[in-house]
Amino acid sequence: MKALDAMAAPAMASVAVLRLFEYLSSEGRGMQLEEGSFFCRFPFAVMNEYFEWQWAVFLWEETVAILILLILICHHGERGDKALLATVLYCAAQIVLESLRLDSAPKWGFVRVSQVLFAASLLAAGTTCVYRRFPRREAFCRTALVLGCIAGIGILEWAIDKSSVPVWACYLLMCADMGVAVLAARFKKGQAKKRFTNLHFMV
C-alpha cells in the first residue's frame, strides 16, 4: 500500500497532462452548442472539424485531476489512505464526466462500459475505506449507501435517454449523487477512531 500511496499523486499529474493532450484529437468532447451561445469559446468549448462548438469535457477532466492532485499533496493519513482517496474521488468524478463525453465508447445498454468499470472501482475502494475504520454495521450501511448512489446514476442515465427530464437537471443530480457517495466512503481523520473507541467503552 505504501507504493500505491507514492504513485497516487504522480498518477493524477499524468492524467491531467494526458487529458490536456486530448485537445489534439477528436476525443473528450461533449454535446454541440447552439451557435452564438456565450459558451462558444475556449475554455468552455472547442471547435470540431465542421466548425461546430462542442463542450470541452477533457478540460473539465484535467481540472478534476489537478484538484485531486492538490488534495493528495495536502493529505496525511494512514498507509493506503492516499491511494484509496485518489480512487474514490477520481472514479466518482469520471462516472459523471464519462457520461458527458461523446466518444465512440462501447455501451452496456444506456450506460457506458467505462462508467461500469469506474463504478466497480468506486465501490471496491469505498468498501475498503469504510471497513478499515468503522464498526461492521456502520461500514455495511455506508457501503450500501455507496451502492445505492451508483444505482442512482444508472436511473439518471436512463432518464437522460428515455424521459422528458431536462438534461441539465439529470447531470446536476448526478453530481449530487456522487457527492453523497464520496461523503459516505470518506471521513475526517480521527472521527471514525473516536466513534469506535466510544463504542468499545459502551460494550
C-alpha positions in Angstrom: 0.0 0.0 0.0 2.9 2.3 0.6 3.9 2.0 -3.1 0.4 2.8 -4.1 0.3 5.9 -1.9 3.6 7.1 -3.5 2.1 6.5 -7.0 -1.2 8.3 -6.4 -0.1 11.9 -6.9 2.1 11.2 -9.9 -0.8 9.3 -11.5 -3.1 12.2 -11.1 -0.5 14.5 -12.6 -0.2 12.1 -15.6 -3.9 12.1 -16.0 -4.0 15.9 -16.1 -1.4 16.0 -18.8 -2.9 13.3 -20.9 -6.4 14.9 -20.7 -4.9 18.2 -22.0 -3.4 16.4 -25.0 -6.9 15.3 -26.0 -7.2 18.7 -27.5 -5.1 17.4 -30.4 -7.7 14.6 -31.0 -11.4 14.5 -31.5 -11.9 12.8 -28.1 -13.0 14.2 -24.8 -15.7 16.5 -26.3 -19.4 16.8 -25.4 -22.6 18.0 -26.9 -22.7 20.5 -29.6 -23.6 24.1 -28.6 -26.0 26.4 -30.2 -24.3 28.9 -32.4 -24.0 32.3 -30.7 -24.0 30.9 -27.2 -21.9 32.6 -24.6 -20.1 29.3 -24.1 -19.0 29.0 -27.7 -15.4 29.9 -26.8 -12.3 28.4 -25.3 -12.0 27.1 -22.5 -15.7 26.2 -22.3 -15.8 24.6 -25.7 -13.7 23.7 -28.7 -14.4 23.8 -32.4 -14.5 20.5 -34.3 -13.6 19.8 -37.9 -17.0 21.0 -39.1 -16.5 24.4 -37.3 -19.1 23.5 -34.7 -18.6 24.2 -31.0 -18.6 21.3 -28.5 -18.2 21.2 -24.8 -14.5 20.8 -23.8 -15.1 17.9 -21.4 -11.4 16.9 -21.5 -10.6 20.3 -19.8 -13.1 19.5 -17.0 -11.4 16.2 -16.6 -8.0 17.8 -16.5 -9.2 20.3 -13.9 -10.6 17.5 -11.7 -7.3 15.6 -11.9 -5.4 18.7 -10.8 -7.8 19.3 -7.9 -7.4 15.7 -6.8 -3.6 16.1 -7.1 -3.7 19.2 -4.8 -5.9 17.3 -2.3 -3.4 14.3 -2.3 -0.4 16.6 -1.7 -2.1 18.1 1.4 -3.5 14.8 2.6 -1.8 13.0 5.5 -3.3 9.7 6.7 -2.6 6.1 7.4 -0.9 3.8 5.0 -3.1 3.2 1.9 -5.4 6.2 2.6 -3.9 8.4 -0.1 -4.4 5.7 -2.8 -7.9 5.0 -1.7 -8.8 8.6 -1.6 -7.5 9.2 -5.1 -9.5 6.2 -6.4 -12.7 7.3 -4.7 -12.5 10.9 -5.9 -11.4 10.1 -9.4 -13.9 7.3 -10.0 -16.8 9.4 -8.7 -15.9 12.3 -10.9 -15.3 10.2 -14.0 -18.7 8.4 -13.7 -20.3 11.8 -14.4 -17.8 13.1 -16.9 -17.8 9.9 -19.0 -21.5 10.5 -19.5 -20.8 13.9 -20.9 -18.3 12.6 -23.5 -19.5 11.8 -27.0 -16.7 9.4 -27.8 -17.4 6.2 -29.7 -17.0 4.1 -26.5 -18.8 0.8 -26.0 -22.0 0.8 -24.1 -23.9 -1.7 -21.9 -27.5 -0.7 -22.6 -27.7 3.0 -22.0 -24.6 3.1 -19.7 -21.0 3.3 -20.9 -18.7 0.4 -20.1 -16.2 2.8 -18.8 -18.8 4.1 -16.3 -19.5 0.5 -15.1 -15.7 0.0 -14.6 -15.4 3.2 -12.6 -18.5 2.3 -10.6 -17.0 -1.1 -9.7 -13.7 0.6 -8.7 -15.6 3.2 -6.6 -17.5 0.5 -4.8 -14.3 -1.5 -4.1 -12.3 1.5 -2.9 -15.2 2.9 -0.8 -15.9 -0.5 0.8 -12.2 -0.8 1.7 -12.2 2.7 3.2 -15.2 2.2 5.5 -14.3 -1.4 6.6 -10.8 -0.2 7.7 -12.2 2.5 10.0 -15.8 1.8 11.0 -17.5 -0.9 13.0 -19.0 -3.5 10.8 -22.6 -2.4 11.0 -21.9 1.2 10.1 -19.4 0.1 7.4 -22.2 -2.1 5.9 -24.6 0.9 5.9 -22.1 3.2 4.3 -21.3 0.6 1.6 -25.0 0.1 0.9 -25.3 3.9 0.5 -22.4 4.0 -2.0 -24.1 1.1 -3.9 -27.4 3.0 -3.8 -25.7 6.1 -5.3 -24.2 4.0 -8.1 -27.7 2.6 -8.8 -29.0 6.2 -8.9 -26.5 7.0 -11.7 -28.0 4.2 -13.7 -31.5 5.6 -13.2 -30.4 9.1 -14.2 -28.6 7.7 -17.3 -32.0 6.1 -18.3 -33.7 9.4 -17.6 -31.4 11.3 -20.0 -32.1 8.7 -22.7 -35.8 7.9 -22.2 -37.5 10.6 -20.1 -38.5 14.2 -20.5 -36.5 15.4 -17.5 -34.2 18.2 -18.6 -30.7 17.0 -19.3 -29.1 19.7 -17.1 -31.2 18.6 -14.1 -30.1 15.0 -14.6 -26.4 16.0 -14.6 -26.9 18.2 -11.5 -28.5 15.2 -9.7 -25.6 13.0 -10.9 -23.1 15.4 -9.3 -25.1 15.5 -6.0 -25.4 11.7 -6.1 -21.7 11.1 -6.5 -21.0 13.8 -3.8 -23.1 11.7 -1.4 -21.1 8.6 -2.4 -17.8 10.3 -1.7 -19.0 11.5 1.7 -20.2 8.0 2.6 -16.9 6.5 1.6 -14.6 9.1 3.2 -14.4 10.8 6.6 -12.3 13.2 8.6 -9.2 11.8 10.1 -9.7 10.5 13.7 -13.5 10.7 13.5 -14.1 7.1 13.0 -11.5 6.1 15.6 -13.3 8.2 18.2 -16.6 6.5 17.4 -15.1 3.1 17.6 -13.4 3.9 20.9 -16.8 5.1 22.4 -18.5 2.0 21.1 -15.8 -0.1 22.7 -16.2 1.5 26.1 -20.0 1.1 25.9 -19.6 -2.6 25.2 
